[in-house]
Amino acid sequence: MGYSPLLSFLVLTYLVFLFVSPSHSSEYNVAQEPAPPVTSRKIPRNSEKVTMSLYYESLCPYCSSFIVGPLAHVLETDLMTILNLRLVPWGNAILGSNNTIECQHGGDECYLNIIHACAIHLWPDLPRNETDFQLITVQKTHFNFIKCVEKLYKVPDRKGAEESWEECSGKLRLATQSIKKCYDSGLGKQLVLQNGKETDHLKPPHEYVPWVVVEDTPLLDDYENFIHYVCKAYKGKSLPKTCSSRPITSINKDTSLQSVCHASEARSGESSGKHQMKMEPLA
């Protein structure tokens, strides 16, 4: 009977271990599981903006005209308070063998597509703060750069591809070395290949450029009437004045598809400017 208290203590300790230990083990296992994602309930101030994507190639004359004309004009209007504009340079290019990119209008087009992609990456035009969403005039650095390059290259006594973008970067006080570094490092190539992947996975597939998509809806040959579609897609409470000054109905689709650069020509080799460019570092 002298060992009875000790025996009772051991039995009690064992029983406590049986009940407590499983509970501790369960908590440890749960803690090792991945935590569920945390979703913010705060709605971004620009969540009501309409996304419009322009799929294009740098030296297609119709893409150039669209960029330096209607798009450049609308960026100076209050439509930009509801518009999220995306530029996606790749167009009708094709990824070939031996790490080459085939472009519809020659090696300069391949080169400038990458320069454009670098500019978009370096200056993404994000608003600097909350109040910028209320401004009609927004930061549009990469658009102005691309517009400048397209203008310089298409003039009658046009400059070379490298000379064009370097002059534009100087005019706009952009860091020329940052663009060169983007190209030389191979980052520009990766960016443009991502654009190519996005372009090649469009549904329905793009048939030509410029190819304009507003909120997943391709505008086809009515792309010049993009303001109508942006205003129609806007779900906010107050339409910009630009919307009320435009006709409600779509324009007559009598526009000829001669005003586009066809993807079928690039793939069949019918375009005389088609050229294969191997991705080499910029000198």
TORMI-574080 format. One record per residue (C-alpha): residue in one letter; x, y, z negated. Coordinates in steps of 0.02 Angstrom, whole numbers, padded with zeros to 5 digits, always signed. Last residue first. Example, Ala and Ser with C-alpha at 12.3 -4.5 7.8 and 13.67 -1.06 7.14 Angstrom:
s+00684-00053-00357
a+00615-00225-00390
//
This chain:
a+01259+02370+04026
l+01089+02299+03979
p+01104+02116+03934
e+01048+01988+04065
m+00876+01910+04083
k+00876+01834+04256
m+00762+01930+04372
q+00668+01848+04515
h+00589+01968+04637
k+00421+01992+04719
g+00422+02155+04816
s+00357+02080+04978
s+00200+02022+04889
e+00139+01863+04973
g+00240+01753+04854
s+00089+01644+04814
r+00095+01681+04628
a+00119+01868+04647
e-00014+01879+04780
s-00138+01783+04673
a-00111+01904+04529
h-00181+02046+04634
c-00119+02224+04611
v-00274+02334+04605
s-00355+02473+04705
q-00383+02359+04856
l-00518+02286+04746
s-00630+02417+04823
t-00739+02527+04714
d-00922+02503+04755
k-00954+02455+04575
n-01066+02606+04555
i-01030+02686+04388
s-01106+02615+04230
t-01256+02699+04153
i-01255+02819+04007
p-01169+02961+04101
r-01029+03044+04001
s-01043+03205+03901
s-01120+03115+03752
c-00972+02998+03741
t-00841+03137+03747
k-00932+03224+03605
p-00882+03081+03491
l-01021+02966+03429
s-01070+02974+03246
k-01137+02825+03151
g-01013+02691+03200
k-01049+02538+03305
y-00944+02585+03456
a-00961+02458+03597
k-01066+02575+03707
c-00942+02718+03683
v-00797+02606+03732
y-00893+02538+03881
h-00937+02710+03950
i-00759+02773+03923
f-00691+02624+04021
n-00767+02684+04185
e-00601+02662+04275
y-00609+02477+04231
d-00764+02444+04337
d-00670+02319+04445
l-00661+02194+04301
l-00715+02272+04136
p-00656+02122+04035
t-00756+02101+03873
d-00655+02045+03721
e-00685+02210+03628
v-00647+02315+03783
v-00531+02227+03906
v-00446+02317+04051
w-00350+02225+04186
p-00243+02346+04288
v-00197+02226+04358
y-00266+02074+04446
e-00359+01911+04421
h-00349+01899+04232
p-00404+01731+04162
p-00578+01730+04086
k-00527+01713+03950
l-00351+01782+03930
h-00220+01653+03887
d-00094+01705+04021
t-00098+01885+03959
e-00063+01836+03778
k+00080+01723+03829
g+00152+01857+03942
n+00141+01986+03805
q+00235+01868+03691
l+00364+01851+03830
v+00377+02041+03834
l+00416+02047+03650
q+00543+01906+03660
k+00632+01993+03803
g+00635+02156+03708
l+00712+02070+03558
g+00853+02002+03666
s+00982+02104+03572
d+01028+02207+03725
y+00849+02266+03757
c+00807+02318+03579
k+00980+02393+03560
k+00955+02495+03718
i+00788+02559+03652
s+00866+02606+03485
q+01012+02689+03575
t+00893+02804+03669
a+00820+02869+03505
l+00673+02976+03556
r+00680+03163+03580
l+00533+03164+03702
k+00635+03241+03842
g+00784+03131+03801
s+00681+02972+03797
c+00607+03023+03964
e+00778+03050+04043
e+00835+02881+03979
w+00677+02800+04047
s+00702+02869+04221
e+00890+02843+04234
e+00869+02660+04189
a+00736+02631+04321
g+00818+02735+04456
k+00749+02907+04499
r+00612+02940+04623
d+00632+03061+04766
p+00449+03039+04815
v+00390+03030+04633
k+00343+02856+04571
y+00485+02826+04449
l+00471+02991+04360
k+00285+02977+04331
e+00291+02797+04269
v+00432+02841+04149
c+00338+02991+04080
k+00178+02892+04054
i+00276+02757+03963
f+00356+02885+03847
n+00192+02975+03816
f+00111+02809+03774
h+00253+02761+03657
t+00237+02921+03557
k+00050+02931+03537
q+00027+03005+03363
v-00150+03069+03354
t-00235+03229+03408
i-00419+03211+03367
l-00380+03201+03183
q-00493+03117+03056
f-00396+02954+03056
d-00239+03055+03018
t-00311+03093+02846
e-00273+02918+02786
n-00087+02929+02816
r+00046+02914+02949
p-00069+02838+03079
l+00013+02696+03175
d+00084+02746+03343
p+00182+02584+03370
w+00346+02677+03400
l+00484+02545+03403
h+00375+02402+03462
i+00285+02503+03596
a+00452+02573+03654
c+00528+02398+03663
a+00381+02333+03764
h+00399+02477+03887
i+00585+02440+03907
i+00542+02257+03937
n+00414+02299+04071
l+00544+02420+04141
y+00670+02282+04175
c+00546+02162+04253
e+00479+02304+04361
d+00653+02359+04410
g+00689+02181+04467
g+00557+02183+04601
h+00375+02227+04623
q+00285+02065+04582
c+00400+02005+04446
e+00474+01833+04417
i+00550+01810+04245
t+00700+01696+04232
n+00759+01580+04094
n+00825+01448+04211
s+00650+01410+04276
g+00513+01538+04298
l+00403+01642+04184
i+00282+01732+04298
a+00240+01917+04304
n+00065+01969+04356
g+00042+02098+04218
w+00176+02095+04085
p+00157+02258+03987
v+00019+02254+03855
l-00041+02428+03805
r-00164+02434+03661
l-00285+02579+03630
n-00383+02584+03467
l-00524+02705+03507
i-00648+02788+03389
t-00559+02952+03346
m-00467+02937+03512
l-00629+02981+03602
d-00601+03157+03533
t-00505+03203+03689
e-00320+03222+03732
l-00294+03035+03743
v-00434+03035+03872
h-00328+03129+03997
a-00178+03014+03986
l-00290+02864+04010
p-00380+02937+04161
g-00223+02995+04255
v-00045+02947+04206
i-00098+02773+04149
f-00225+02737+04286
s-00109+02799+04423
s+00034+02694+04356
c-00076+02539+04346
y-00132+02570+04525
p+00047+02591+04586
c+00100+02425+04506
l+00273+02472+04443
s+00257+02442+04256
e+00142+02294+04249
y-00027+02299+04164
y-00144+02226+04034
l-00236+02372+03954
s-00320+02327+03790
m-00465+02423+03716
t-00509+02402+03533
v-00658+02500+03469
k-00631+02584+03301
e-00753+02540+03163
s-00617+02465+03052
n-00517+02628+03059
r-00542+02672+02875
p-00493+02498+02823
i-00626+02404+02722
k-00573+02369+02543
r-00631+02196+02495
s-00453+02133+02492
t-00435+01947+02520
v-00320+01849+02407
p-00273+01682+02480
p-00301+01532+02365
a-00150+01484+02260
p-00055+01334+02321
e-00064+01188+02198
q+00073+01177+02066
a-00033+01264+01933
v-00168+01134+01957
n-00045+00996+01920
y+00016+01081+01761
e-00161+01109+01697
s-00202+00926+01721
s-00048+00868+01626
h-00090+00979+01478
s-00266+00907+01467
p-00200+00731+01482
s-00079+00758+01336
v-00202+00830+01211
f-00322+00685+01185
l-00199+00539+01183
f-00070+00640+01087
v-00195+00679+00948
l-00234+00493+00932
y-00049+00449+00919
t-00021+00581+00784
l-00169+00513+00683
v-00103+00335+00693
l+00069+00392+00638
f+00001+00490+00490
s-00108+00343+00433
l+00043+00228+00438
l+00143+00349+00334
p+00003+00366+00206
s-00021+00174+00197
y+00163+00131+00173
g+00152+00114-00017
m+00000+00000+00000
//
